Amino acid sequence: MMEESSLQTHNIILTLPDGSCQVFDRSVSVAEAVSAIDPKLVKSTVAGKVNGRLVDACDKITHDAQFQIITPKDTEVWKSFVIRVRIWWVMPSNNFIRVREW
């Protein structure tokens, strides 16, 4: 028989810059975390800062962390970090996907 403690899951606690916390019962992507914090910000979110490290909006957060939402308005982040921009498109004649990085 399994012990009760082995059935418990670890919550993930994200601490925001204002000191407030958001608790999740599973790992979440940056975009999912932003959606839970403020659904209006999801469209303008370009990245997240997890424990001071810049991560993509689709990256998963799997542990407790300091968390910051990065939008185009965060000029100090743009000055401090270089972000690779990837554009995906489908070529109609060849039906394949291309990636272009800057």
N, C-alpha and C positions, 0 to 999 in steps of 0.2 A: 504494500500500500504506500502511495506517495505521501510524503510529509506536506503539511499545509504550506510551509515556507518555500518549497520547491515549485509550488503552483503560482506564487506571487510573481508579478512582473515588475520590472524596474521602471518607474516613471522618469521621464526626461524633463528636467526643469531648465527653461531658458530664462536667463536674467537679462532684462532690457536695460538700455542706458539710463532710464529714469529710476531704476531700482525695482520696478515691478517684475513679477515673474509670471510666466505662462507654463503650465504643466501639461505634458502629453503622455499618454499611456503606451506609446510606441514610437519608433523612430519616424521622423517626418522630414520632408524636404524643406528647403528654405521657403519655397513658394507656399507650401502647406502651412508652415508656421506663420508666415505673413498673413495668409488668409484667415487664420484663427485670431490673429491679433487685430487686424484691420482689413476687412475684405476689399475696401476701396483702394488700398495700396498695392494689391497684387499686380495690376496692369503696369504700374510704374516701377516695380521692383526689378532691378537688373542683377543684383547679387546680394549676398549677405556677408556679415563679418561674424565668424564663429571663433571665440577666444582669440580675437585679434587677427585672424587669418581670413583673407578674402576668399569666398567660395561662390560657385555658380548657384543660381536660383533653383536648379534641379538637384543639387547635391543633398544627400541625406545627412541629417544630424542624428547621431546615435548615442550621444551622451550629454550630460548636463553641461551647459556652456553659457558664457556671456554672449549675447546675441544682438546684432545691430542690422537693421534693414538698410540696404543701399539702393538709392534711387539716383536718377540723373542730377538731382539737386545737391547731392553730397559732393561738393567740389573738392573738399580736402581729401577725399578718398581717391578721386580721379588724379589728383596731383601726386599722391603717395604710391599708387599702384598702377601697373600697366595691365589692362584687361584685354585679352584676345577676343576679338569679335568674330563669331562664326556665322556665316550665312549659308543656309542650306537651300538648295533649289533643285527642282526636277527638270531635266532637259527633256522636253516633249518628244523629240525625235529619237532619242536613245533610251529613254525610260530608265535613267539612272540618277542617283543623287550625287551631287558634288558638294564639297566643303571648301570654303575659301576662308583663309585666316589672314588677319592683319596684325 
